[in-house]
Amino acid sequence: MTRQNKDDKESQKKKTFHNLSYFPQVGFTISAMVIIGVIIGKYLDRALGTRPWLLLVFSLLGVLSVMKFLFEISKDK
């Protein structure tokens, strides 16, 4: 095996591990966005007595922010 082939394999291995490092970040971010939306919605519903409307609105906002986040990271790649 030549030196060039070894360098290419090492470079490919580093690139693969770098790309795999995004998965935990994406999973955490997705769940955090939805959970934060639910928590804010539940809190405001209790405070304002508007059950379940604000929970639904903020849950939907959390899901929409996840969609936007996924679109942005897919565009970066």
PDB file with SEQRES, HELIX, SHEET and CRYST1 records, atoms N, CA, C and O in Angstrom:
SEQRES   1 A   77  MET THR ARG GLN ASN LYS ASP ASP LYS GLU SER GLN LYS          
SEQRES   2 A   77  LYS LYS THR PHE HIS ASN LEU SER TYR PHE PRO GLN VAL          
SEQRES   3 A   77  GLY PHE THR ILE SER ALA MET VAL ILE ILE GLY VAL ILE          
SEQRES   4 A   77  ILE GLY LYS TYR LEU ASP ARG ALA LEU GLY THR ARG PRO          
SEQRES   5 A   77  TRP LEU LEU LEU VAL PHE SER LEU LEU GLY VAL LEU SER          
SEQRES   6 A   77  VAL MET LYS PHE LEU PHE GLU ILE SER LYS ASP LYS              
HELIX    1 AA1 ARG A    3  LEU A   20  1                                  18    
HELIX    2 AA2 TYR A   22  LEU A   48  1                                  27    
HELIX    3 AA3 TRP A   53  ASP A   76  1                                  24    
CRYST1    1.000    1.000    1.000  90.00  90.00  90.00 P 1           1          
ATOM      1  N   MET A   1       0.844  -1.175   0.000  1.00  0.00           N  
ATOM      2  CA  MET A   1       0.000   0.000   0.000  1.00  0.00           C  
ATOM      3  C   MET A   1       0.895   1.245   0.000  1.00  0.00           C  
ATOM      4  O   MET A   1       1.873   1.321   0.743  1.00  0.00           O  
ATOM      5  N   THR A   2       0.553   2.182  -0.817  1.00  0.00           N  
ATOM      6  CA  THR A   2       1.361   3.392  -0.918  1.00  0.00           C  
ATOM      7  C   THR A   2       0.993   4.381   0.173  1.00  0.00           C  
ATOM      8  O   THR A   2      -0.039   4.256   0.832  1.00  0.00           O  
ATOM      9  N   ARG A   3       1.839   5.337   0.341  1.00  0.00           N  
ATOM     10  CA  ARG A   3       1.608   6.383   1.345  1.00  0.00           C  
ATOM     11  C   ARG A   3       0.333   7.168   1.029  1.00  0.00           C  
ATOM     12  O   ARG A   3      -0.406   7.549   1.938  1.00  0.00           O  
ATOM     13  N   GLN A   4       0.078   7.406  -0.251  1.00  0.00           N  
ATOM     14  CA  GLN A   4      -1.119   8.143  -0.680  1.00  0.00           C  
ATOM     15  C   GLN A   4      -2.378   7.378  -0.291  1.00  0.00           C  
ATOM     16  O   GLN A   4      -3.340   7.980   0.185  1.00  0.00           O  
ATOM     17  N   ASN A   5      -2.387   6.070  -0.485  1.00  0.00           N  
ATOM     18  CA  ASN A   5      -3.549   5.260  -0.127  1.00  0.00           C  
ATOM     19  C   ASN A   5      -3.798   5.288   1.376  1.00  0.00           C  
ATOM     20  O   ASN A   5      -4.946   5.367   1.813  1.00  0.00           O  
ATOM     21  N   LYS A   6      -2.728   5.223   2.170  1.00  0.00           N  
ATOM     22  CA  LYS A   6      -2.883   5.285   3.623  1.00  0.00           C  
ATOM     23  C   LYS A   6      -3.444   6.634   4.047  1.00  0.00           C  
ATOM     24  O   LYS A   6      -4.319   6.701   4.910  1.00  0.00           O  
ATOM     25  N   ASP A   7      -2.948   7.700   3.450  1.00  0.00           N  
ATOM     26  CA  ASP A   7      -3.452   9.039   3.771  1.00  0.00           C  
ATOM     27  C   ASP A   7      -4.912   9.187   3.378  1.00  0.00           C  
ATOM     28  O   ASP A   7      -5.693   9.800   4.106  1.00  0.00           O  
ATOM     29  N   ASP A   8      -5.287   8.628   2.230  1.00  0.00           N  
ATOM     30  CA  ASP A   8      -6.681   8.690   1.791  1.00  0.00           C  
ATOM     31  C   ASP A   8      -7.587   7.924   2.744  1.00  0.00           C  
ATOM     32  O   ASP A   8      -8.682   8.384   3.067  1.00  0.00           O  
ATOM     33  N   LYS A   9      -7.134   6.758   3.196  1.00  0.00           N  
ATOM     34  CA  LYS A   9      -7.938   5.967   4.129  1.00  0.00           C  
ATOM     35  C   LYS A   9      -8.096   6.690   5.462  1.00  0.00           C  
ATOM     36  O   LYS A   9      -9.186   6.708   6.034  1.00  0.00           O  
ATOM     37  N   GLU A  10      -7.028   7.279   5.952  1.00  0.00           N  
ATOM     38  CA  GLU A  10      -7.091   8.034   7.205  1.00  0.00           C  
ATOM     39  C   GLU A  10      -8.018   9.239   7.062  1.00  0.00           C  
ATOM     40  O   GLU A  10      -8.812   9.534   7.955  1.00  0.00           O  
ATOM     41  N   SER A  11      -7.909   9.918   5.945  1.00  0.00           N  
ATOM     42  CA  SER A  11      -8.767  11.075   5.693  1.00  0.00           C  
ATOM     43  C   SER A  11     -10.233  10.655   5.627  1.00  0.00           C  
ATOM     44  O   SER A  11     -11.100  11.336   6.175  1.00  0.00           O  
ATOM     45  N   GLN A  12     -10.507   9.553   4.970  1.00  0.00           N  
ATOM     46  CA  GLN A  12     -11.880   9.050   4.862  1.00  0.00           C  
ATOM     47  C   GLN A  12     -12.403   8.628   6.232  1.00  0.00           C  
ATOM     48  O   GLN A  12     -13.568   8.863   6.553  1.00  0.00           O  
ATOM     49  N   LYS A  13     -11.547   8.007   7.036  1.00  0.00           N  
ATOM     50  CA  LYS A  13     -11.953   7.571   8.373  1.00  0.00           C  
ATOM     51  C   LYS A  13     -12.293   8.777   9.245  1.00  0.00           C  
ATOM     52  O   LYS A  13     -13.294   8.759   9.963  1.00  0.00           O  
ATOM     53  N   LYS A  14     -11.471   9.822   9.190  1.00  0.00           N  
ATOM     54  CA  LYS A  14     -11.732  11.037   9.962  1.00  0.00           C  
ATOM     55  C   LYS A  14     -13.027  11.701   9.513  1.00  0.00           C  
ATOM     56  O   LYS A  14     -13.805  12.180  10.338  1.00  0.00           O  
ATOM     57  N   LYS A  15     -13.254  11.726   8.214  1.00  0.00           N  
ATOM     58  CA  LYS A  15     -14.473  12.333   7.684  1.00  0.00           C  
ATOM     59  C   LYS A  15     -15.702  11.552   8.138  1.00  0.00           C  
ATOM     60  O   LYS A  15     -16.727  12.144   8.477  1.00  0.00           O  
ATOM     61  N   THR A  16     -15.599  10.229   8.144  1.00  0.00           N  
ATOM     62  CA  THR A  16     -16.716   9.391   8.581  1.00  0.00           C  
ATOM     63  C   THR A  16     -17.038   9.645  10.050  1.00  0.00           C  
ATOM     64  O   THR A  16     -18.204   9.825  10.402  1.00  0.00           O  
ATOM     65  N   PHE A  17     -16.026   9.662  10.907  1.00  0.00           N  
ATOM     66  CA  PHE A  17     -16.262   9.914  12.327  1.00  0.00           C  
ATOM     67  C   PHE A  17     -16.800  11.325  12.565  1.00  0.00           C  
ATOM     68  O   PHE A  17     -17.634  11.532  13.446  1.00  0.00           O  
ATOM     69  N   HIS A  18     -16.334  12.273  11.796  1.00  0.00           N  
ATOM     70  CA  HIS A  18     -16.845  13.644  11.923  1.00  0.00           C  
ATOM     71  C   HIS A  18     -18.328  13.694  11.556  1.00  0.00           C  
ATOM     72  O   HIS A  18     -19.119  14.337  12.246  1.00  0.00           O  
ATOM     73  N   ASN A  19     -18.702  13.018  10.473  1.00  0.00           N  
ATOM     74  CA  ASN A  19     -20.105  12.994  10.067  1.00  0.00           C  
ATOM     75  C   ASN A  19     -20.969  12.247  11.074  1.00  0.00           C  
ATOM     76  O   ASN A  19     -22.109  12.644  11.318  1.00  0.00           O  
ATOM     77  N   LEU A  20     -20.452  11.180  11.661  1.00  0.00           N  
ATOM     78  CA  LEU A  20     -21.213  10.429  12.660  1.00  0.00           C  
ATOM     79  C   LEU A  20     -21.395  11.212  13.954  1.00  0.00           C  
ATOM     80  O   LEU A  20     -22.331  10.944  14.709  1.00  0.00           O  
ATOM     81  N   SER A  21     -20.534  12.155  14.217  1.00  0.00           N  
ATOM     82  CA  SER A  21     -20.646  12.933  15.448  1.00  0.00           C  
ATOM     83  C   SER A  21     -21.871  13.844  15.445  1.00  0.00           C  
ATOM     84  O   SER A  21     -22.251  14.353  16.499  1.00  0.00           O  
ATOM     85  N   TYR A  22     -22.487  14.059  14.306  1.00  0.00           N  
ATOM     86  CA  TYR A  22     -23.680  14.899  14.243  1.00  0.00           C  
ATOM     87  C   TYR A  22     -24.919  14.198  14.783  1.00  0.00           C  
ATOM     88  O   TYR A  22     -25.842  14.873  15.241  1.00  0.00           O  
ATOM     89  N   PHE A  23     -24.976  12.873  14.747  1.00  0.00           N  
ATOM     90  CA  PHE A  23     -26.182  12.159  15.149  1.00  0.00           C  
ATOM     91  C   PHE A  23     -26.593  12.415  16.596  1.00  0.00           C  
ATOM     92  O   PHE A  23     -27.760  12.728  16.827  1.00  0.00           O  
ATOM     93  N   PRO A  24     -25.707  12.303  17.579  1.00  0.00           N  
ATOM     94  CA  PRO A  24     -26.138  12.603  18.952  1.00  0.00           C  
ATOM     95  C   PRO A  24     -26.591  14.049  19.115  1.00  0.00           C  
ATOM     96  O   PRO A  24     -27.550  14.320  19.837  1.00  0.00           O  
ATOM     97  N   GLN A  25     -25.919  14.966  18.458  1.00  0.00           N  
ATOM     98  CA  GLN A  25     -26.285  16.379  18.540  1.00  0.00           C  
ATOM     99  C   GLN A  25     -27.678  16.598  17.969  1.00  0.00           C  
ATOM    100  O   GLN A  25     -28.490  17.311  18.559  1.00  0.00           O  
ATOM    101  N   VAL A  26     -27.954  15.996  16.837  1.00  0.00           N  
ATOM    102  CA  VAL A  26     -29.257  16.165  16.194  1.00  0.00           C  
ATOM    103  C   VAL A  26     -30.354  15.568  17.064  1.00  0.00           C  
ATOM    104  O   VAL A  26     -31.402  16.188  17.247  1.00  0.00           O  
ATOM    105  N   GLY A  27     -30.130  14.378  17.600  1.00  0.00           N  
ATOM    106  CA  GLY A  27     -31.134  13.741  18.458  1.00  0.00           C  
ATOM    107  C   GLY A  27     -31.440  14.563  19.690  1.00  0.00           C  
ATOM    108  O   GLY A  27     -32.604  14.737  20.050  1.00  0.00           O  
ATOM    109  N   PHE A  28     -30.412  15.069  20.334  1.00  0.00           N  
ATOM    110  CA  PHE A  28     -30.611  15.892  21.522  1.00  0.00           C  
ATOM    111  C   PHE A  28     -31.343  17.180  21.178  1.00  0.00           C  
ATOM    112  O   PHE A  28     -32.254  17.584  21.901  1.00  0.00           O  
ATOM    113  N   THR A  29     -30.964  17.819  20.104  1.00  0.00           N  
ATOM    114  CA  THR A  29     -31.579  19.088  19.712  1.00  0.00           C  
ATOM    115  C   THR A  29     -33.049  18.904  19.365  1.00  0.00           C  
ATOM    116  O   THR A  29     -33.884  19.718  19.760  1.00  0.00           O  
ATOM    117  N   ILE A  30     -33.373  17.850  18.636  1.00  0.00           N  
ATOM    118  CA  ILE A  30     -34.763  17.597  18.258  1.00  0.00           C  
ATOM    119  C   ILE A  30     -35.622  17.394  19.499  1.00  0.00           C  
ATOM    120  O   ILE A  30     -36.674  18.017  19.639  1.00  0.00           O  
ATOM    121  N   SER A  31     -35.177  16.530  20.393  1.00  0.00           N  
ATOM    122  CA  SER A  31     -35.982  16.273  21.586  1.00  0.00           C  
ATOM    123  C   SER A  31     -36.075  17.511  22.469  1.00  0.00           C  
ATOM    124  O   SER A  31     -37.129  17.775  23.048  1.00  0.00           O  
ATOM    125  N   ALA A  32     -34.995  18.270  22.581  1.00  0.00           N  
ATOM    126  CA  ALA A  32     -35.016  19.472  23.416  1.00  0.00           C  
ATOM    127  C   ALA A  32     -35.993  20.511  22.881  1.00  0.00           C  
ATOM    128  O   ALA A  32     -36.703  21.145  23.661  1.00  0.00           O  
ATOM    129  N   MET A  33     -36.040  20.695  21.567  1.00  0.00           N  
ATOM    130  CA  MET A  33     -36.954  21.690  20.989  1.00  0.00           C  
ATOM    131  C   MET A  33     -38.410  21.342  21.277  1.00  0.00           C  
ATOM    132  O   MET A  33     -39.200  22.211  21.647  1.00  0.00           O  
ATOM    133  N   VAL A  34     -38.759  20.085  21.109  1.00  0.00           N  
ATOM    134  CA  VAL A  34     -40.146  19.673  21.345  1.00  0.00           C  
ATOM    135  C   VAL A  34     -40.475  19.753  22.834  1.00  0.00           C  
ATOM    136  O   VAL A  34     -41.542  20.245  23.202  1.00  0.00           O  
ATOM    137  N   ILE A  35     -39.580  19.279  23.687  1.00  0.00           N  
ATOM    138  CA  ILE A  35     -39.832  19.298  25.130  1.00  0.00           C  
ATOM    139  C   ILE A  35     -39.951  20.728  25.645  1.00  0.00           C  
ATOM    140  O   ILE A  35     -40.816  21.011  26.474  1.00  0.00           O  
ATOM    141  N   ILE A  36     -39.111  21.622  25.174  1.00  0.00           N  
ATOM    142  CA  ILE A  36     -39.198  23.025  25.599  1.00  0.00           C  
ATOM    143  C   ILE A  36     -40.531  23.631  25.170  1.00  0.00           C  
ATOM    144  O   ILE A  36     -41.146  24.374  25.935  1.00  0.00           O  
ATOM    145  N   GLY A  37     -40.982  23.321  23.958  1.00  0.00           N  
ATOM    146  CA  GLY A  37     -42.284  23.811  23.508  1.00  0.00           C  
ATOM    147  C   GLY A  37     -43.419  23.306  24.379  1.00  0.00           C  
ATOM    148  O   GLY A  37     -44.333  24.060  24.712  1.00  0.00           O  
ATOM    149  N   VAL A  38     -43.367  22.038  24.748  1.00  0.00           N  
ATOM    150  CA  VAL A  38     -44.407  21.453  25.602  1.00  0.00           C  
ATOM    151  C   VAL A  38     -44.385  22.089  26.990  1.00  0.00           C  
ATOM    152  O   VAL A  38     -45.437  22.416  27.538  1.00  0.00           O  
ATOM    153  N   ILE A  39     -43.207  22.264  27.552  1.00  0.00           N  
ATOM    154  CA  ILE A  39     -43.103  22.852  28.895  1.00  0.00           C  
ATOM    155  C   ILE A  39     -43.625  24.284  28.906  1.00  0.00           C  
ATOM    156  O   ILE A  39     -44.374  24.664  29.806  1.00  0.00           O  
ATOM    157  N   ILE A  40     -43.241  25.072  27.923  1.00  0.00           N  
ATOM    158  CA  ILE A  40     -43.730  26.456  27.851  1.00  0.00           C  
ATOM    159  C   ILE A  40     -45.246  26.473  27.680  1.00  0.00           C  
ATOM    160  O   ILE A  40     -45.934  27.253  28.338  1.00  0.00           O  
ATOM    161  N   GLY A  41     -45.767  25.627  26.808  1.00  0.00           N  
ATOM    162  CA  GLY A  41     -47.209  25.572  26.584  1.00  0.00           C  
ATOM    163  C   GLY A  41     -47.979  25.168  27.828  1.00  0.00           C  
ATOM    164  O   GLY A  41     -49.009  25.765  28.140  1.00  0.00           O  
ATOM    165  N   LYS A  42     -47.491  24.157  28.546  1.00  0.00           N  
ATOM    166  CA  LYS A  42     -48.167  23.726  29.776  1.00  0.00           C  
ATOM    167  C   LYS A  42     -48.134  24.821  30.832  1.00  0.00           C  
ATOM    168  O   LYS A  42     -49.128  25.067  31.516  1.00  0.00           O  
ATOM    169  N   TYR A  43     -46.988  25.475  30.958  1.00  0.00           N  
ATOM    170  CA  TYR A  43     -46.866  26.540  31.951  1.00  0.00           C  
ATOM    171  C   TYR A  43     -47.835  27.686  31.644  1.00  0.00           C  
ATOM    172  O   TYR A  43     -48.541  28.162  32.533  1.00  0.00           O  
ATOM    173  N   LEU A  44     -47.864  28.121  30.393  1.00  0.00           N  
ATOM    174  CA  LEU A  44     -48.757  29.227  30.032  1.00  0.00           C  
ATOM    175  C   LEU A  44     -50.221  28.823  30.137  1.00  0.00           C  
ATOM    176  O   LEU A  44     -51.058  29.641  30.518  1.00  0.00           O  
ATOM    177  N   ASP A  45     -50.544  27.577  29.806  1.00  0.00           N  
ATOM    178  CA  ASP A  45     -51.922  27.110  29.961  1.00  0.00           C  
ATOM    179  C   ASP A  45     -52.362  27.166  31.419  1.00  0.00           C  
ATOM    180  O   ASP A  45     -53.475  27.596  31.720  1.00  0.00           O  
ATOM    181  N   ARG A  46     -51.492  26.733  32.319  1.00  0.00           N  
ATOM    182  CA  ARG A  46     -51.838  26.789  33.744  1.00  0.00           C  
ATOM    183  C   ARG A  46     -51.979  28.233  34.213  1.00  0.00           C  
ATOM    184  O   ARG A  46     -52.899  28.567  34.960  1.00  0.00           O  
ATOM    185  N   ALA A  47     -51.058  29.083  33.768  1.00  0.00           N  
ATOM    186  CA  ALA A  47     -51.065  30.476  34.222  1.00  0.00           C  
ATOM    187  C   ALA A  47     -52.260  31.248  33.678  1.00  0.00           C  
ATOM    188  O   ALA A  47     -52.827  32.091  34.374  1.00  0.00           O  
ATOM    189  N   LEU A  48     -52.643  30.963  32.435  1.00  0.00           N  
ATOM    190  CA  LEU A  48     -53.705  31.742  31.796  1.00  0.00           C  
ATOM    191  C   LEU A  48     -55.041  31.017  31.740  1.00  0.00           C  
ATOM    192  O   LEU A  48     -56.049  31.614  31.363  1.00  0.00           O  
ATOM    193  N   GLY A  49     -55.067  29.745  32.109  1.00  0.00           N  
ATOM    194  CA  GLY A  49     -56.307  28.975  32.103  1.00  0.00           C  
ATOM    195  C   GLY A  49     -56.845  28.724  30.703  1.00  0.00           C  
ATOM    196  O   GLY A  49     -58.057  28.757  30.492  1.00  0.00           O  
ATOM    197  N   THR A  50     -55.984  28.480  29.772  1.00  0.00           N  
ATOM    198  CA  THR A  50     -56.409  28.284  28.378  1.00  0.00           C  
ATOM    199  C   THR A  50     -56.203  26.848  27.909  1.00  0.00           C  
ATOM    200  O   THR A  50     -55.993  26.608  26.720  1.00  0.00           O  
ATOM    201  N   ARG A  51     -56.261  25.900  28.827  1.00  0.00           N  
ATOM    202  CA  ARG A  51     -55.991  24.505  28.470  1.00  0.00           C  
ATOM    203  C   ARG A  51     -56.801  24.064  27.294  1.00  0.00           C  
ATOM    204  O   ARG A  51     -57.966  24.458  27.234  1.00  0.00           O  
ATOM    205  N   PRO A  52     -56.347  23.330  26.395  1.00  0.00           N  
ATOM    206  CA  PRO A  52     -55.010  22.876  26.016  1.00  0.00           C  
ATOM    207  C   PRO A  52     -54.428  23.683  24.865  1.00  0.00           C  
ATOM    208  O   PRO A  52     -53.491  23.228  24.210  1.00  0.00           O  
ATOM    209  N   TRP A  53     -54.962  24.866  24.608  1.00  0.00           N  
ATOM    210  CA  TRP A  53     -54.621  25.592  23.380  1.00  0.00           C  
ATOM    211  C   TRP A  53     -53.162  26.011  23.293  1.00  0.00           C  
ATOM    212  O   TRP A  53     -52.528  25.807  22.258  1.00  0.00           O  
ATOM    213  N   LEU A  54     -52.626  26.580  24.331  1.00  0.00           N  
ATOM    214  CA  LEU A  54     -51.231  27.025  24.260  1.00  0.00           C  
ATOM    215  C   LEU A  54     -50.263  25.842  24.234  1.00  0.00           C  
ATOM    216  O   LEU A  54     -49.184  25.931  23.647  1.00  0.00           O  
ATOM    217  N   LEU A  55     -50.649  24.741  24.869  1.00  0.00           N  
ATOM    218  CA  LEU A  55     -49.836  23.532  24.776  1.00  0.00           C  
ATOM    219  C   LEU A  55     -49.759  23.069  23.328  1.00  0.00           C  
ATOM    220  O   LEU A  55     -48.687  22.707  22.843  1.00  0.00           O  
ATOM    221  N   LEU A  56     -50.883  23.081  22.645  1.00  0.00           N  
ATOM    222  CA  LEU A  56     -50.903  22.678  21.240  1.00  0.00           C  
ATOM    223  C   LEU A  56     -50.096  23.641  20.372  1.00  0.00           C  
ATOM    224  O   LEU A  56     -49.340  23.217  19.498  1.00  0.00           O  
ATOM    225  N   VAL A  57     -50.260  24.928  20.617  1.00  0.00           N  
ATOM    226  CA  VAL A  57     -49.552  25.936  19.817  1.00  0.00           C  
ATOM    227  C   VAL A  57     -48.040  25.808  19.996  1.00  0.00           C  
ATOM    228  O   VAL A  57     -47.296  25.788  19.016  1.00  0.00           O  
ATOM    229  N   PHE A  58     -47.591  25.722  21.236  1.00  0.00           N  
ATOM    230  CA  PHE A  58     -46.146  25.655  21.472  1.00  0.00           C  
ATOM    231  C   PHE A  58     -45.560  24.296  21.094  1.00  0.00           C  
ATOM    232  O   PHE A  58     -44.392  24.213  20.716  1.00  0.00           O  
ATOM    233  N   SER A  59     -46.352  23.240  21.189  1.00  0.00           N  
ATOM    234  CA  SER A  59     -45.884  21.941  20.692  1.00  0.00           C  
ATOM    235  C   SER A  59     -45.690  22.008  19.187  1.00  0.00           C  
ATOM    236  O   SER A  59     -44.699  21.505  18.659  1.00  0.00           O  
ATOM    237  N   LEU A  60     -46.634  22.627  18.502  1.00  0.00           N  
ATOM    238  CA  LEU A  60     -46.519  22.788  17.055  1.00  0.00           C  
ATOM    239  C   LEU A  60     -45.315  23.664  16.698  1.00  0.00           C  
ATOM    240  O   LEU A  60     -44.599  23.378  15.738  1.00  0.00           O  
ATOM    241  N   LEU A  61     -45.096  24.719  17.463  1.00  0.00           N  
ATOM    242  CA  LEU A  61     -43.918  25.563  17.228  1.00  0.00           C  
ATOM    243  C   LEU A  61     -42.621  24.778  17.437  1.00  0.00           C  
ATOM    244  O   LEU A  61     -41.647  24.977  16.711  1.00  0.00           O  
ATOM    245  N   GLY A  62     -42.612  23.892  18.423  1.00  0.00           N  
ATOM    246  CA  GLY A  62     -41.442  23.046  18.643  1.00  0.00           C  
ATOM    247  C   GLY A  62     -41.188  22.129  17.466  1.00  0.00           C  
ATOM    248  O   GLY A  62     -40.045  21.963  17.039  1.00  0.00           O  
ATOM    249  N   VAL A  63     -42.251  21.528  16.937  1.00  0.00           N  
ATOM    250  CA  VAL A  63     -42.113  20.637  15.781  1.00  0.00           C  
ATOM    251  C   VAL A  63     -41.666  21.425  14.550  1.00  0.00           C  
ATOM    252  O   VAL A  63     -40.818  20.958  13.790  1.00  0.00           O  
ATOM    253  N   LEU A  64     -42.228  22.608  14.352  1.00  0.00           N  
ATOM    254  CA  LEU A  64     -41.822  23.438  13.214  1.00  0.00           C  
ATOM    255  C   LEU A  64     -40.361  23.873  13.329  1.00  0.00           C  
ATOM    256  O   LEU A  64     -39.647  23.942  12.329  1.00  0.00           O  
ATOM    257  N   SER A  65     -39.926  24.164  14.547  1.00  0.00           N  
ATOM    258  CA  SER A  65     -38.517  24.537  14.717  1.00  0.00           C  
ATOM    259  C   SER A  65     -37.598  23.346  14.443  1.00  0.00           C  
ATOM    260  O   SER A  65     -36.485  23.525  13.948  1.00  0.00           O  
ATOM    261  N   VAL A  66     -38.055  22.139  14.761  1.00  0.00           N  
ATOM    262  CA  VAL A  66     -37.286  20.933  14.426  1.00  0.00           C  
ATOM    263  C   VAL A  66     -37.172  20.792  12.914  1.00  0.00           C  
ATOM    264  O   VAL A  66     -36.100  20.485  12.394  1.00  0.00           O  
ATOM    265  N   MET A  67     -38.277  21.016  12.211  1.00  0.00           N  
ATOM    266  CA  MET A  67     -38.252  20.910  10.749  1.00  0.00           C  
ATOM    267  C   MET A  67     -37.285  21.935  10.154  1.00  0.00           C  
ATOM    268  O   MET A  67     -36.528  21.621   9.236  1.00  0.00           O  
ATOM    269  N   LYS A  68     -37.314  23.140  10.672  1.00  0.00           N  
ATOM    270  CA  LYS A  68     -36.405  24.186  10.193  1.00  0.00           C  
ATOM    271  C   LYS A  68     -34.957  23.802  10.477  1.00  0.00           C  
ATOM    272  O   LYS A  68     -34.086  23.976   9.625  1.00  0.00           O  
ATOM    273  N   PHE A  69     -34.703  23.284  11.666  1.00  0.00           N  
ATOM    274  CA  PHE A  69     -33.358  22.857  12.038  1.00  0.00           C  
ATOM    275  C   PHE A  69     -32.860  21.751  11.112  1.00  0.00           C  
ATOM    276  O   PHE A  69     -31.723  21.798  10.644  1.00  0.00           O  
ATOM    277  N   LEU A  70     -33.700  20.762  10.849  1.00  0.00           N  
ATOM    278  CA  LEU A  70     -33.295  19.662   9.967  1.00  0.00           C  
ATOM    279  C   LEU A  70     -33.039  20.157   8.546  1.00  0.00           C  
ATOM    280  O   LEU A  70     -32.110  19.700   7.881  1.00  0.00           O  
ATOM    281  N   PHE A  71     -33.860  21.081   8.093  1.00  0.00           N  
ATOM    282  CA  PHE A  71     -33.655  21.645   6.761  1.00  0.00           C  
ATOM    283  C   PHE A  71     -32.320  22.386   6.686  1.00  0.00           C  
ATOM    284  O   PHE A  71     -31.592  22.259   5.702  1.00  0.00           O  
ATOM    285  N   GLU A  72     -32.004  23.150   7.715  1.00  0.00           N  
ATOM    286  CA  GLU A  72     -30.754  23.918   7.719  1.00  0.00           C  
ATOM    287  C   GLU A  72     -29.524  23.018   7.754  1.00  0.00           C  
ATOM    288  O   GLU A  72     -28.553  23.274   7.042  1.00  0.00           O  
ATOM    289  N   ILE A  73     -29.554  21.964   8.575  1.00  0.00           N  
ATOM    290  CA  ILE A  73     -28.360  21.118   8.628  1.00  0.00           C  
ATOM    291  C   ILE A  73     -28.230  20.258   7.379  1.00  0.00           C  
ATOM    292  O   ILE A  73     -27.119  19.893   6.993  1.00  0.00           O  
ATOM    293  N   SER A  74     -29.351  19.931   6.744  1.00  0.00           N  
ATOM    294  CA  SER A  74     -29.242  19.167   5.494  1.00  0.00           C  
ATOM    295  C   SER A  74     -28.726  20.057   4.365  1.00  0.00           C  
ATOM    296  O   SER A  74     -28.051  19.583   3.452  1.00  0.00           O  
ATOM    297  N   LYS A  75     -29.042  21.335   4.434  1.00  0.00           N  
ATOM    298  CA  LYS A  75     -28.560  22.280   3.430  1.00  0.00           C  
ATOM    299  C   LYS A  75     -27.060  22.520   3.590  1.00  0.00           C  
ATOM    300  O   LYS A  75     -26.362  22.739   2.600  1.00  0.00           O  
ATOM    301  N   ASP A  76     -26.561  22.480   4.823  1.00  0.00           N  
ATOM    302  CA  ASP A  76     -25.135  22.688   5.081  1.00  0.00           C  
ATOM    303  C   ASP A  76     -24.280  21.557   4.531  1.00  0.00           C  
ATOM    304  O   ASP A  76     -23.121  21.773   4.178  1.00  0.00           O  
ATOM    305  N   LYS A  77     -24.823  20.389   4.455  1.00  0.00           N  
ATOM    306  CA  LYS A  77     -24.042  19.237   3.986  1.00  0.00           C  
ATOM    307  C   LYS A  77     -24.055  19.248   2.501  1.00  0.00           C  
ATOM    308  O   LYS A  77     -23.463  18.372   1.871  1.00  0.00           O  
TER     309      LYS A  77                                                      
END                                                                             
